[in-house]
Amino acid sequence: MDPPRANATMCFMAEASRPNRLRQATITFIGAWPTITILLYALNPLIGDWPMPLQTALLALLMVIALTWLVIPGLMWLAQRLGV
């Protein structure tokens, strides 16, 4: 069984290694807003006649893919390079 002091130290280290929520939210917004704007402009001529639930389903799918594998990793890399 770990001594209480070791558990407290591990708890503190876990808190320190968590990303700053405000920084994370800001980076997500900076990535999400232009991504959704570009997708809306690009897809509207193609899917503008579709029912709204289908439009939003496709938009959400493409946005999640773009944010998860392209936009957010790129912005996190840039933020680290800039020291933000």
C-alpha positions as CSV (number, residue, x, y, z in Angstrom):
1,M,0.0,0.0,0.0
2,D,1.4,3.4,-0.9
3,P,2.1,5.9,1.9
4,P,-0.3,8.9,2.0
5,R,2.5,11.2,1.0
6,A,3.1,9.4,-2.3
7,N,-0.6,9.5,-3.2
8,A,-0.7,13.3,-2.6
9,T,2.4,13.8,-4.7
10,M,0.9,11.7,-7.6
11,C,-2.4,13.7,-7.3
12,F,-0.4,17.0,-7.5
13,M,1.5,15.8,-10.6
14,A,-1.7,14.7,-12.3
15,E,-3.2,18.2,-11.7
16,A,-0.1,19.9,-13.1
17,S,0.0,17.8,-16.2
18,R,-3.6,18.6,-17.2
19,P,-4.1,21.0,-20.0
20,N,-5.3,24.5,-19.2
21,R,-9.1,24.4,-20.0
22,L,-9.2,28.0,-21.2
23,R,-6.2,27.4,-23.5
24,Q,-7.9,24.2,-24.8
25,A,-11.2,25.9,-25.3
26,T,-9.6,28.9,-27.1
27,I,-7.6,26.6,-29.5
28,T,-10.8,24.6,-30.2
29,F,-12.8,27.7,-31.0
30,I,-10.0,29.0,-33.2
31,G,-10.0,25.8,-35.1
32,A,-13.8,25.1,-35.1
33,W,-15.1,28.4,-36.3
34,P,-13.2,28.6,-39.6
35,T,-13.6,24.9,-40.2
36,I,-17.4,25.0,-39.9
37,T,-17.5,28.2,-42.0
38,I,-15.4,26.7,-44.8
39,L,-17.4,23.5,-44.7
40,L,-20.7,25.4,-44.9
41,Y,-19.6,27.4,-47.9
42,A,-18.2,24.4,-49.7
43,L,-21.0,22.0,-49.0
44,N,-24.0,24.3,-49.3
45,P,-24.2,24.1,-53.1
46,L,-24.0,20.3,-53.0
47,I,-26.3,19.5,-50.0
48,G,-28.4,22.7,-49.7
49,D,-31.5,20.8,-50.8
50,W,-31.1,17.9,-48.3
51,P,-33.2,17.8,-45.2
52,M,-31.6,19.6,-42.3
53,P,-30.8,16.5,-40.2
54,L,-28.8,15.0,-43.1
55,Q,-27.0,18.3,-43.7
56,T,-25.9,18.5,-40.1
57,A,-25.0,14.8,-39.9
58,L,-22.6,15.2,-42.8
59,L,-21.3,18.5,-41.6
60,A,-20.7,17.1,-38.1
61,L,-18.9,14.0,-39.5
62,L,-16.6,16.1,-41.7
63,M,-15.9,18.6,-38.9
64,V,-15.0,16.0,-36.3
65,I,-12.7,14.3,-38.8
66,A,-11.0,17.6,-39.7
67,L,-10.7,18.9,-36.2
68,T,-9.5,15.6,-34.7
69,W,-6.8,14.7,-37.3
70,L,-5.9,18.0,-39.0
71,V,-6.9,21.3,-37.4
72,I,-6.4,20.7,-33.6
73,P,-3.1,18.9,-33.9
74,G,-1.8,21.6,-36.2
75,L,-3.0,24.4,-33.8
76,M,-1.5,22.6,-30.8
77,W,1.8,22.3,-32.6
78,L,1.7,26.0,-33.6
79,A,0.8,27.0,-30.0
80,Q,3.7,25.0,-28.6
81,R,6.1,26.6,-31.2
82,L,4.9,30.0,-30.3
83,G,5.1,29.3,-26.5
84,V,1.4,30.0,-26.0
